[in-house]
Amino acid sequence: KIMFLFFDAECSHCQESAAVYNKEQGKLNDVSIYMVTRNDKASATTFLKKYAPVLSGKKNVTVLFDANNVFISRFLPKKFPSMFLYGKDQKLIIYSDEEKDIPMIISKATS
């Protein structure tokens, strides 16, 4: 499965969400995770070190910098944070931009 986590380093909801994913990262070892941001590398690095230090350092996690807004135009996130989970068949399983949905997303990612 593939997960995209679209975040902004200044977003308090993104900070809280990243901390939850960081805490639960052990459950996501079999998921390819792409953390996508429009922030510059320095801001994103500070964010990741503070809120997702373990998660962002895992080998199944890739941080992508989207300075040209390609992610937004292709995936159409509504707000920060936006979370997309795709199945092995590359079909969308769930999209959410609500922190309350993180436990459900993690459950679907690991099932």
C-alpha positions as a Python dict, from the first residue, in 0.01 Angstrom:
ca = {
    (1, 'K'): (0, 0, 0),
    (2, 'I'): (103, 359, -58),
    (3, 'M'): (29, 656, 165),
    (4, 'F'): (72, 1023, 82),
    (5, 'L'): (85, 1268, 371),
    (6, 'F'): (59, 1626, 245),
    (7, 'F'): (173, 1872, 509),
    (8, 'D'): (277, 2228, 578),
    (9, 'A'): (545, 2290, 839),
    (10, 'E'): (354, 2584, 992),
    (11, 'C'): (21, 2399, 1020),
    (12, 'S'): (-63, 2299, 1378),
    (13, 'H'): (-291, 2020, 1255),
    (14, 'C'): (-4, 1885, 1044),
    (15, 'Q'): (226, 1898, 1345),
    (16, 'E'): (-23, 1701, 1556),
    (17, 'S'): (-86, 1450, 1276),
    (18, 'A'): (285, 1396, 1213),
    (19, 'A'): (336, 1329, 1584),
    (20, 'V'): (61, 1063, 1579),
    (21, 'Y'): (206, 894, 1271),
    (22, 'N'): (549, 910, 1433),
    (23, 'K'): (415, 736, 1745),
    (24, 'E'): (238, 469, 1537),
    (25, 'Q'): (515, 427, 1277),
    (26, 'G'): (593, 70, 1385),
    (27, 'K'): (257, -38, 1244),
    (28, 'L'): (339, 108, 902),
    (29, 'N'): (651, -87, 809),
    (30, 'D'): (484, -247, 507),
    (31, 'V'): (346, 80, 369),
    (32, 'S'): (535, 307, 129),
    (33, 'I'): (492, 654, 273),
    (34, 'Y'): (548, 977, 83),
    (35, 'M'): (550, 1291, 294),
    (36, 'V'): (485, 1578, 53),
    (37, 'T'): (536, 1946, 126),
    (38, 'R'): (557, 2278, -52),
    (39, 'N'): (791, 2408, 219),
    (40, 'D'): (1159, 2465, 161),
    (41, 'K'): (1400, 2197, 276),
    (42, 'A'): (1511, 2384, 591),
    (43, 'S'): (1153, 2434, 718),
    (44, 'A'): (1052, 2078, 636),
    (45, 'T'): (1364, 1935, 801),
    (46, 'T'): (1293, 2130, 1120),
    (47, 'F'): (931, 2010, 1114),
    (48, 'L'): (1030, 1646, 1063),
    (49, 'K'): (1299, 1651, 1333),
    (50, 'K'): (1052, 1793, 1583),
    (51, 'Y'): (729, 1607, 1501),
    (52, 'A'): (825, 1293, 1308),
    (53, 'P'): (1190, 1210, 1380),
    (54, 'V'): (1149, 832, 1376),
    (55, 'L'): (895, 817, 1094),
    (56, 'S'): (1090, 1040, 858),
    (57, 'G'): (1406, 836, 908),
    (58, 'K'): (1254, 503, 810),
    (59, 'K'): (1355, 340, 484),
    (60, 'N'): (992, 310, 365),
    (61, 'V'): (942, 689, 400),
    (62, 'T'): (1034, 941, 131),
    (63, 'V'): (1007, 1317, 173),
    (64, 'L'): (910, 1501, -144),
    (65, 'F'): (944, 1875, -199),
    (66, 'D'): (677, 2007, -433),
    (67, 'A'): (787, 2360, -517),
    (68, 'N'): (595, 2352, -846),
    (69, 'N'): (261, 2243, -694),
    (70, 'V'): (245, 1924, -900),
    (71, 'F'): (97, 1729, -609),
    (72, 'I'): (-185, 1979, -561),
    (73, 'S'): (-282, 1978, -926),
    (74, 'R'): (-283, 1598, -950),
    (75, 'F'): (-427, 1494, -613),
    (76, 'L'): (-647, 1797, -532),
    (77, 'P'): (-605, 1804, -154),
    (78, 'K'): (-861, 2026, 18),
    (79, 'K'): (-654, 2141, 314),
    (80, 'F'): (-363, 2054, 540),
    (81, 'P'): (-299, 1785, 639),
    (82, 'S'): (-429, 1568, 358),
    (83, 'M'): (-384, 1194, 377),
    (84, 'F'): (-429, 956, 86),
    (85, 'L'): (-408, 577, 114),
    (86, 'Y'): (-387, 365, -201),
    (87, 'G'): (-410, -11, -228),
    (88, 'K'): (-176, -246, -408),
    (89, 'D'): (-403, -207, -711),
    (90, 'Q'): (-326, 170, -709),
    (91, 'K'): (-689, 255, -629),
    (92, 'L'): (-772, 508, -362),
    (93, 'I'): (-883, 339, -41),
    (94, 'I'): (-938, 654, 161),
    (95, 'Y'): (-877, 1027, 151),
    (96, 'S'): (-904, 1239, 462),
    (97, 'D'): (-802, 1580, 582),
    (98, 'E'): (-927, 1519, 936),
    (99, 'E'): (-694, 1424, 1220),
    (100, 'K'): (-968, 1217, 1381),
    (101, 'D'): (-944, 973, 1088),
    (102, 'I'): (-578, 882, 1148),
    (103, 'P'): (-654, 565, 1353),
    (104, 'M'): (-887, 444, 1076),
    (105, 'I'): (-628, 523, 807),
    (106, 'I'): (-361, 333, 999),
    (107, 'S'): (-600, 41, 1046),
    (108, 'K'): (-679, 29, 673),
    (109, 'A'): (-310, 63, 587),
    (110, 'T'): (-222, -238, 798),
    (111, 'S'): (-513, -464, 704),
}
